[in-house]
Amino acid sequence: MKLWGGRFAGKTDALMRRFNDSIGFDQRLYGADIEGSIAYAGALAATGLISEEEHLALVDGLQKVRAEFEADAFEIAPGDEDIHTAVERRLGELAGEVAGKLHTGRSRNDQVATDLRLYLLEESGALRDALVDLQTAIIERAEAHMGVVMPGYTHLQQAQPVLFSHWMLSFFWKLERDRQRLESVAKRTRVCPLGAGALAGNPFGIDREALCASLGFDAISENSIDAVNDRDPVIEFLSWAALTQVHLSNLAEDLILWSSREFGFVEIDEAYATGSSLMPQKKNPDALELVRGKTGRVIGHLTGLLTTMKGLPTAYNKDLQEDKEPLFDTIDTLKMELAIVAGVIRTLNVNAGRMEVALEDSMLATDLADYLVRKGIPFRRSHHLVGQVVRQAEQLGVPLKELRIEVYRAVHPAFDEDVYEVLGFARSVEARVVEGGTAPSAVAAQICSARELISNQLSGPTGIDYEQERR
């Protein structure tokens, strides 16, 4: 029996049913739906609308329904248009007529809004753990290759030498911001819409604060119309996911480029590569290419839902059913990707020799300019002078460190024999001792800070362990 069928005399068109029904994708909300229903049964009992015996019968029946889902034994019936219909239908089969009292004062509008928030909070915890694991893999890889110097790039042109570990840690801090943003989104998600009804509120005097506490939320929604319309948590989550996906794509792009034969800086483990159906020699970084490729998909989900929301009138509209598939797909995509990228990082073969060979001493031009600055020459002037030195070296076809002192002095007499002391990649790296720089001591300090952050996440309260709080 439809939850809304009393007013209708005719049958729903078969194609319309396929178009309207969401059970094919929203059944993954069963845990949140049952959890919310158990809490709501308690709220009904507290008002005296149902007896304690009825309350216990509802809870027992709902727990049995959850057990069937968890055992993969729940059977979807032809009339189950969504997860709410399916749960209530099965509850009636198990608990009898009392199941018809559970929906008293409740609408699917506030029910699904609550389900979505509960589901998002649970999945946010899983994604937070996956982020922390990837961050841990990055720290481990940075520690394992502390002495490796590589070319640093801007505009994809060699710029200055940096430690490989420094490059690796740059993604730790991107992901750390992602983790913090996820916690911020989760904080605003912890608002309970249950009790808003269809749009006007609950007429039976249920205790919304008690409902809020029993479900692990921080606060109740302040306006019942806004409560059933608000999809900000989903949009904020998709926005978070899009930016996180961009960071993963940036990492993937660097590793794809550097694993090419032309660079050869790294080699992707066979566990995360595939071959060619035609060319036997190929080893393609498909895992990373798929991470990069799915970025458009994740960004598209955000754009799609924003477009859905931008013209909606007040309160609930069926358009809001379009929030679930992009949300579910984004969660599934990121959970898989974060684990895969962590695996790529942990198994990555770093070719320090190729990085060393790729270092060109033209990257030390800034060190030459700094040398002149220490001789009292203004930086803008020293920058110009070193440009002349670089041009001379290019014309003579020799590296900077082999350029004769007479050539240096012809450009400016401040150049002396000690100029050659600055023309070393290790020295260049070691000179950047400022906090956040690429010097070994500065990178070691970064690692200490990063490890402390991860340690706090693993051992202290995160503000996101919602399952534990509800238990």
Secondary structure, DSSP 8 states (H G I E B T S, - for coil): --TTGGG--S---HHHHHHH--HHHHGGGHHHHHHHHHHHHHHHHHHTSS-HHHHHHHHHHHHHHHHHHHTT-----TT--SHHHHHHHHHHHHHGGGGGGTTTT--HHHHHHHHHHHHHHHHHHHHHHHHHHHHHHHHHHHHHTTT-EEEEEETTEEEEEEEHHHHHHHHHHHHHHHHHHHHHHHHHH-EE-TT-TTTT--TT---HHHHHHHTT-SEE-S-HHHHHH--HHHHHHHHHHHHHHHHHHHHHHHHHHHTSTTT-SEE--GGG-B--SS-TT--B-HHHHHHHHHHHHHHHHHHHHHHHHTT--SS--GGGGGGHHHHHHHHHHHHHHHHHHHHHHHH-EE-HHHHHHH--GGGGHHHHHHHHHHTT--HHHHHHHHHHHHHHHHHHT--GGGS-HHHHHHH-TT--GGGGGG--HHHHHHH--STTSSSHHHHHHHHHHHHHHHHHHHHS--S--HHHHH-
